[in-house]
């Protein structure tokens, strides 16, 4: 799952949301430096990633891309799934994607002193480019993948991946539609017990 899905799966708690969105920037046991719901959000992020990375439907989506993109196929599928969430947003959330995106950016600003420096820099770019809203268009996904391809150590070809989204859109959509209710149920259950 990518940024939009992580934000969506955080529920209505601002600290859990921010913790979840900084999850990739808090390595190892550093989560112990955070308290309460911020820590819970970081741990939720890890649970979402583990559940997603090992799920048979997601593995099936990645397999379609793995020959061309190798270990980058997981990153690409995460963004493809954000595209399907964003493009069908009204089916999943009671507020508009515009309003939800603005609330996420505001939450990040409110708790910016708890956010690692590199994450704060990325969130600045995210808000300026309104990534969350732009994920609803293939060109927004293309832009995100092209940006990622420039930051990888090795040749990733991610700048070509939007073509694969268009070419296999129905298959990826079907997989997302089957997977998303399952990750939603998983995170709701995890939050109830943690």
N, C-alpha and C positions, 0 to 999 in steps of 0.2 A: 504494500500500500504506500502511496505517496502522500504529499502534504495535505491535500484536500480530504482524502479518506481518513488520515490520522486526526485531522481537526474534527471531522464529522463524528468519528467514533469516540471522541472525548466527552460527548454529552454537553451539558450546560454549565459545567464548572470551569471557570477561567483558569484556575491554577492547574487543573488536570490537563486542560488544553495546552497551556504553555509548556508544561512538563513533557507532554507527549510530543510537541513540535520540536523541542530541543533534544529529544532522545538520542539522535544520531551524533550529537556533539558532546554527550556525557558518557565517557568510556569507562568500562570496568566498574570498579566500586565507587567511582566518583559520585554516583547517585546518592550515596550516603551523606554527602555534604548538603543535600537538599532536605527540606522538611515537609511533612504533611502531604497535601495534595499535589504539590510540585513533584515530590519524589514518586508519588503514586502515578502521576502522568508519565514520568520517565519509564517506570516499570511497565506501565500499560503499553507504551511504545514497543518495548522489547517483546512483550507477549504478542502483540499484533504482528510484528515482524516474524517471530518464530512460527506462529500459527499459519501465516500467509506463505512463508517460504517452504513449508512442508506439506501444504495442502495439495491433494491430487489434481484439483481443477487448475490451480495456479501452475503446477508443474506441467500440466498439459499445454497451457498457454505459452509457457517458456520454451517448451520443446519445439513449438512451431518456429521459434526465432533462434534457437541455440546454435544451429549450424553456422549461421551468418554472424551472429553477435557474441557467441560464446558466453562468458560469465556476465556480460552486460545485459543478457536477455531478461534477467530479473528486474533490473532498473527500468528497462523499457516497458515490461508488463505492468509495473507499478504505475507508470505514467499513463499507459493505455487505460488501466482501470479507473484512474482519476478522470480521464476523458469521459468514460461512460457514466460515472457518478455525476459529473458536472453537466453533461448533456441531457441527463434525465433527472436533474435535481429536484424538480417539483414532485416527482414520484417518491422521493426519499425524505424531504424536509419541508416543514410548514412555512419557513421564511424563504424569501428569494435568495438566489445565489449572490446577487449584488449585496444584499443586506448581510448575509452570513459572512461574506468575504470581509466586508468593512468591520464587522464585529471581531473577527479573528485578528485583523491588523491592529485594532484598538486594544485588544487584550494583550498582544505582544508588547505594545508601547507601555501599557500600564505596569507590566512586570519586567520591563527591560533590564532593571538592575540585577535580576536573577538569571539573565540569559548570557551564555558565553559570548565573548567578543565576536568570534567568527560567525556564530549563529545570528547575532544582531545585525552584522553586515549583510548576511544573506537575506534576512527578513526585510531589510531596507530595500534591497533589489526586488524582492517579492512584492512588496506593496507598490513601489513605483511602477513596476510592470504589470501589476494586478494579476499575478500568475493564477490565483485561485479562480478568478472569473474567466480568464482566458483559456483555462483547461477545457472549457466546453466546446472549443473549436479545434479542428485538426491543426490549423495553423498555430494555435497556442501550444499544442503538444509538440509540433515540429520545432517551434522556437525553443522550448524547454530542452528538447533532446539535442538540438544543435549546440545550445549553450553548454550542456553536459559534455558533449563530445570534445569541445575545446579544452575542457578541464581534466580529461583523462590522461593517464600516463602513457597508455598504449593506444594504438589505432582501434577505435571502437565501432566506427561506421554508424554511430547512433544518429547522425544527421540524416541518414537514409531511412530511418525506422518509421517515420510517418507514412511512407509509401506502403509499408507492410500493414500498418493499421488500416489504411484505405482498402488494400487488396483483400484482407481477411477480416473485415469489420464485423460481419455477421457471426463468425466463429468466436471472435474475442468478446463480442457483446453477449452472446449466449453463455459463455463461461463466466463473465462478470455477473450477469443476472442470476446465475446459479450460486456463485460464490458469495456475493455480497450479503444476502440474508444470513448466511452461516457465520461470517466474521462478525456481523452485527450481534447475533445471538451470543457468540463466544465472548465478545467484549462486555456485553451487558451482564452476563453471568460472572465474569471475572471481577467486574466492578462491584457487584453485589457482595462478593466474598472477600474483598481485599480493601 
